[in-house]
Amino acid sequence: DVKVTQSSRYLVKRTGEKVFLECVQDMDHENMFWYRQDPGLGLRLIYFSYDVKMKEKGDIPEGYSVSREKKERFSLILESASTNQTSMYLCASSFLGTVGYEQYFGPGTRLTVT
Amino acid sequence: GQQVMQIPQYQHVQEGEDFTTYCNSSTTLSNIQWYKQRPGGHPVFLIQLVKSGEVKKQKRLTFQFGEAKKNSSLHITATQTTDVGTYFCAGGAAGNKLTFGGGTRVLVKP
């Protein structure tokens, strides 16, 4: 069974704090993704990575950065958290291919910035 | 950039009835995927469609990919309480990136 784990289910941070969200997958997937989910907006892609040390901006990268030092681990960093970054953050992983493969999602981290 | 619109946003269904949710893309897609998210859960992959005009069935669920590869639909027959959740379509483009629709939240009245 594919397993995607995220470091926290719930997180409360103050405005201006640096926030790290970690994601680990155990299926040797090349692709890893970070999304945020807000009601009515679906899932919006923040960043993705198709290889170690490689990263691509998604649709809403502003205010975020990522790090992928090992194949199984993909970190999302909020350099200076703001209240509009309060959201559910979902990590996903998949194999890399010419046609897309299914994405496996972690349980999510609900982040509240006060 | 690519946009994927999904309608309706909410669907209240009487148990036993059928319903359809629709997905439309602003650009031609390489593939489309459908996911289901149960309340309090995370999205789980249901199916992928790749070919123009493709139709796939999973028990009471029927998925279609439009001829122009810009739209898709999910039809559920004889809705059950286990169908409760939010259904997302996601359009695929180059680089295995997906653009998700806003989702259709399904509520079932027993």
Boltz contact constraints between the chains, C-beta under 6 A:
constraints:
  - contact:
      token1: [A, 31]
      token2: [B, 96]
      max_distance: 6.0
  - contact:
      token1: [A, 40]
      token2: [B, 102]
      max_distance: 6.0
  - contact:
      token1: [A, 41]
      token2: [B, 102]
      max_distance: 6.0
  - contact:
      token1: [A, 42]
      token2: [B, 100]
      max_distance: 6.0
  - contact:
      token1: [A, 42]
      token2: [B, 101]
      max_distance: 6.0
  - contact:
      token1: [A, 42]
      token2: [B, 102]
      max_distance: 6.0
  - contact:
      token1: [A, 42]
      token2: [B, 103]
      max_distance: 6.0
  - contact:
      token1: [A, 43]
      token2: [B, 100]
      max_distance: 6.0
  - contact:
      token1: [A, 99]
      token2: [B, 31]
      max_distance: 6.0
  - contact:
      token1: [A, 99]
      token2: [B, 50]
      max_distance: 6.0
  - contact:
      token1: [A, 100]
      token2: [B, 31]
      max_distance: 6.0
  - contact:
      token1: [A, 100]
      token2: [B, 92]
      max_distance: 6.0
  - contact:
      token1: [A, 100]
      token2: [B, 96]
      max_distance: 6.0
  - contact:
      token1: [A, 102]
      token2: [B, 45]
      max_distance: 6.0
  - contact:
      token1: [A, 105]
      token2: [B, 42]
      max_distance: 6.0
  - contact:
      token1: [A, 105]
      token2: [B, 43]
      max_distance: 6.0
  - contact:
      token1: [A, 107]
      token2: [B, 42]
      max_distance: 6.0
  - contact:
      token1: [A, 108]
      token2: [B, 42]
      max_distance: 6.0
